[in-house]
C-alpha cells in the first residue's frame, strides 16, 4: 500500500525582489488533514511563502506542488490549479457594493460556473457554518471586522478547496473579535481541512497545529510538533522570539541577524 502524496510540497523555494532575497531555499510539506502554522518575526518571509503557494507571488526558483500538480511548471493551468486552494488574507477584500451573499456567490458563478441556485445554497451553508448566516443581506460596511473575516472564510470555503491558506487572518481585528475567527478555524481543523496558517496567535498554534514552522531571515530555523516548538524550542533564535511574543515586557533582543 503506497502512502498518499502530500497536499503541499515545497522544494528549494527562493523568492527575490531585485537583490533582496526574501526566501532562501524553503523545503516544506503539508499532509492531507494537517494544520501547519508558520510563525516568526515580521519580515521573515512568512507571508511571501504563503503567497508563493498559489502563485500570487512568482517564485524566483524552486518548485511548488499542490495535490500532485506543479504550480511552478511553465505549462501549468494556474487558474485550474488555484481552484483547489482557498486563501484568507489579513484584510478581508470583500466587495463593498455587494451584499454578504453576493460576495460569496460571485466566484462560484464566474470561476466554477455553478448555477445561481446551487451557488446560493452553498453560500448560505458556508455562511451558516461560520456563524454569519443571518447577515446575508448586509453589506460589508455594516459588519464588524470579525464578521467580515468570517464572510471571507465562507467565501473561500464555498469554492470547495482542498487546501486553505490563512495569512495572519486575525491581525487586522480588534482583540475582542479575534476569538470568533479562531473558533471557526479550530472547527475547520477538527473537520479535517488541510490548512497552512501564518499567525501570531501562539495559543492557536500550540493547541491546533500538527506542526509549527519557525521562520527567520527567509529560512526555516526550526520545525517540529507544535508542543515541541512552542513549549520546548531547540534553537536560541526561536526561544528569543517566543519570549518576546509571549512576554511583551521582556527586554529587547540584543542578537543581530
N, C-alpha and C positions, 0 to 999 in steps of 0.2 A: 504494500500500500504506500503510495507516494504522498508526501506532505503537500499541502496546498501552498502555492506561491504567495509571498506577502502581498497585501493590498498596495503598499507603497514600498518601493525600493529606490533608494538614492545612492548613487555611486560616484565618488570623487567629484562632488559638485563644487564648482567655482563660480563666483559672480564678482565682476569688477566693473567699476564706473571709472573709466579712464585708467589712471594709475592706482586708484584706490581699490584694493581687493577686499570685498566685504565678506565673501565666503571663500574659505581656503582649503577646500577638499573635504566635503562633508560626506560621510557614509552613514546611512540610517535606513532601517526597515520598520514597517508597521504591519503587524499581522492582523488578519481578519478579527474583528471584535475587540481589538486592543484600543486603549486610550493611552497616548503618549503625550506628555506635557513637556514643552520646551521652555526653560527658564533661563534667566541671565540678565545682565545689566543692559541698559539702553545702548544701542549702537553695536551690540554683539553679533548682529546678523539674523536674529530670530525671525523677524517679520519678512526679511528678504528670503530666507529659506522657505517659509510658507508660501510666499508669492511665486517662488520658482516651481513649486509642486504642481501648480496648474497653469504655469507659464504666463502669469500676469507680469512676471519679470523673466526675461530670456536669459538662461544660464550662459556664462561665458565658456564653460566646459563641463563635462561630466554627463551623467545620464539620470533621468527621472522616469521611473516605470510605475505606472498605476494600473493595477489589475492586468498585468502582463503586456500592456501597451506602452511602448517607449514614447513618451510625450516629446522628448528631445530629438527624436528622429526627424530628419528633414522632410520625409514624406507623410508624416502623421496627419490625420484629420483631427486637428486640435479642437475644433468645435464639438465633434462627436466624443472625443476623449473627456472634455470638460463637463459633459453632461453627467458624468458619473461622480463628479466632485462638487459638493456644496461648500460655500465659503461664507463665513460671517466675519465682518470687519469691525474695527474699533468704532467707526462711525456707521450709522445704520443704513445710509444710502437708499432710503425709501423715496419713491416719487411723491413730492409734496402735494401735487394736484390730483392724486388718485386716492381713493379710499383704501383702507386696510385690505379689504377683499380684492380690490382691483390690483393692488401691489403684489398679492400672492398668486393671482391668476395669470398675469401678463406673460411671464416667461414660459409658463406651461403651454400657453396658447401658441406663442411665437416660436419657441425652441422645440417643444415636444409635440406640437400640433394636436394637442388634446382638444376635444370638443369643449364648448363653453360649459355644458352641464357637468362633464367629468372634471374639468379644471376647477369649477366652483365647489364641487363636492369634496375634492381633495384639499382645496384651500381651507374650507370650513373644518375639515377633520384635523388639519395640522394647526390651525389657529386655536381650536379647542384643546389640542394636545399641549400647547404651550401656555394655555390659560388666558388667552385674549379673544376667545370666540365671540364674546359679547361686543367687541369693538369693530366688527366687520364694516360697519357703515361710517366709522370715524375716519378722519384724516390724520396723517402723522402729527401735525402740529397740535392736535387735541390729546395726544398721548404723552405719558411720561417717557423719559429716556429708557427705562427698563421695559415698558410696554413696547416701545419702538424696536428695541433689540429683540424682544421675543417675536415680534412680527417678522423681523429679518430672519430669525431662525426658522420660523414656519415657512417662509418663502423658500429657503434653501431646502428644507425637508420635502416640500411639495414637488421638487424635481426628482424625487426618489433616488438620492445619491447613494453610492456605496461607501463613500468617504466624506466626512465632514471636517473642514479646516476652520479653526477659530483663531483669529488674530487679535488677542487681547480684548475679548468681547465685553469686558466689564470696565475697561479703563476710562471710558467717557461717561460713566454713570456716577451719580451721587451715591455715597456709601450705602444709604438705606435701600437703594434699588438693586444693589449687586446680588443680594441673596436670591431674588426671584429668578434671575437669569441663570445663576449657578444651579438652582434647583432643577430647571429644565435640562441643563447639561448633564447633571447627575442622573436624571431619569433616562436620557438618551444612552448614556454609558451603560446603565443597568439593563437596557433593552438590547445591548449588543452592537450599537452603532460604532463603527471604526472611526476614531477621532484623533486628529493631530492638533494640539492646542498650545498656542503661545499664551502664557499667562503669568501674572504676578501674584495670583491667588494661591499661596503656598498650601493652605489647608485643603483647597480643592485638589491640587496636585498630589498631596500626600494621601488623601482619602480615596481618590477616584482613579488616578493614573496607574496603569500597569508598569510603566517605565517613566522615568524622568530623565531628561537630557539637559545638562547644564552647558550653555554656550558662552564663550567669551572670546573676543577678538577674531571672530569668524571661524572658530574651530569648536568641536565638541571636546570639552575638558573632561567631562565625567558623564557616564550614562549607566544607569542601573535601576533596580526596583525602586519604586517611589520611596518606600520607608528607608531604604539604604541611603539614597542621595540626600534626602531632606533630614533624616534622623541621624545618619552617621556618615557624612561625606568624607571621602578619602583624600580629596585634593584641597590644599590650603586655599586656593582661589575660590572654590565652592564654599568652603567654610566662611571665608571673609564675606562673600556675597550674602549668604544666608544670615549671618549675624546682622548685617545692615538691614536686610529686608524684615527680619523677624523682630529686630530691636532698633527702631529708627533713631533712638537716642545714643546708639553706640558711636564711638569715636570714628571720624572719617578714616577711610583706608589710606595707608601710607605706602602701599606697594605701587609699583609702576608697571605698565604693560605697553 
